[in-house]
Amino acid sequence: MIETSDLAAAAAAATVPHIKLNDGNAIPQIGLGVLRIDDEGVVPVVESALAAGYRHIDGAAGYNNEAGVGRALAATGFNTGDQRKSLWLTTKLRDSEQGYDSALKAFDNSLKLLQVDYVDMYMIHWPTPFNWRSGDTWKAFAKLREDGRVRTLGVCNFLPEHLERLHEETGEWPAVDQIELHPTWQQRDVVAFCQEHGIAVEAYSPMARGADLNAGDGTIARIAAAHNVTPAQVILRWHIENGTIIIPKSVHAERQKQNLDVFGFALSLEEHKAIDALDGPQRAGHDPMTFTYA
Ligand SMILES: NC(=O)c1ccc[n+]([C@@H]2O[C@H](COP(=O)([O-])OP(=O)(O)OC[C@H]3O[C@@H](n4cnc5c(N)ncnc54)[C@H](OP(=O)(O)O)[C@@H]3O)[C@@H](O)[C@H]2O)c1
């Protein structure tokens, strides 16, 4: 028998648009981020997100919780068959595993932990320009795609110079660049470069880890009150209307539902301008020129 809760999840999932990628695949515009949740804790978090209607999970080997994500997928049946096909599952290669052979080996391990036989997107986690190996890594990624074990290839934290270098070495632009992007750190130069080259932009820390909920001296809160929604919903709606893929993280089921429920209102041009004007010089995360997650 079909449960009412299953129907509600299916209805919520159906409201989320898909973004067409340069390789022909289509990614749900909202996913659940699982950074900073431990391996035990991530199981109920992924389960509640799937129950709420999330059909896109953004993980990484470096989050040290792929096994927990895998247990949640197995427990809910999202690791095989039609349910697996309905899910977009992303994972990322650790910086320390970049290179051809090491990337292939690391991927085997991720797949085992996730208890699936393919992932939808595999990403280079950081460009590490001071120890550049992304050209070789990409060749391993391309083999995984050829073998049907990965559908889409992406990168994270790549600036235009890194995208150009990867393109020179491999002849390819990635399908997705996942970058830090929120009202107070908009990286318009990177977004413009991606748009020019057919690379979809995916915003990580879409709410600046929560800090932007109070941005602009109450600007976000005022817009939220005008629409009878929360500040989180205003920021996420701004991203959605900009055509950006988003992966908000919450461990709370009610917030997960709220973050998916952003299709019942629209921002005016003035409201967009007010949020655009919050752009500033302060990132919430790390500098891709110098950082490695290892
Ligand atoms: N590729 C990369 O290098 C990279 C780097 C950073 C992040 N990411 C990805 O991006 C995902 C999201 O980024 P993030 O976790 O840094 O930041 P975020 O999604 O901008 O913010 C998460 C924070 O906001 C809170 N929150 C979530 N929904 C809320 C709501 N409706 N109302 C009030 N507070 C809310 C969460 O608290 P609760 O959990 O307590 O609800 C958490 O503290 C990560 O999980 C990860 O998958 C990728």
The ligand as an ORCA input file, in Angstrom:
! r2SCAN-3c Opt
* xyz 0 1
  N      32.831     21.703     -2.175
  C      33.189     22.311     -1.081
  O      34.362     22.663     -0.892
  C      32.164     22.594     -0.009
  C      32.471     23.438      1.064
  C      31.470     23.704      2.006
  C      30.212     23.115      1.875
  N      29.950     22.276      0.825
  C      28.617     21.616      0.676
  O      27.588     22.588      0.818
  C      26.665     22.158      1.816
  C      25.990     23.336      2.501
  O      26.934     24.259      3.006
  P      27.123     24.565      4.556
  O      26.692     23.391      5.359
  O      28.524     25.045      4.714
  O      26.198     25.845      4.838
  P      24.678     26.279      4.622
  O      23.888     25.224      3.971
  O      24.743     27.647      4.031
  O      24.188     26.479      6.127
  C      24.022     25.425      7.017
  C      23.710     26.027      8.397
  O      22.454     26.718      8.354
  C      21.553     26.120      9.298
  N      20.240     26.053      8.640
  C      19.871     25.243      7.614
  N      18.596     25.468      7.256
  C      18.126     26.454      8.064
  C      16.871     27.112      8.191
  N      15.849     26.812      7.387
  N      16.752     28.073      9.144
  C      17.788     28.389      9.955
  N      19.000     27.793      9.887
  C      19.166     26.833      8.951
  C      22.115     24.744      9.618
  O      21.804     24.376     10.937
  P      21.112     22.959     11.310
  O      21.860     21.862     10.587
  O      21.276     22.917     12.803
  O      19.686     23.060     10.884
  C      23.618     24.984      9.461
  O      24.145     25.547     10.647
  C      27.550     21.308      2.746
  O      26.810     20.501      3.618
  C      28.371     20.545      1.724
  O      27.598     19.477      1.184
  C      30.896     22.024     -0.125
*
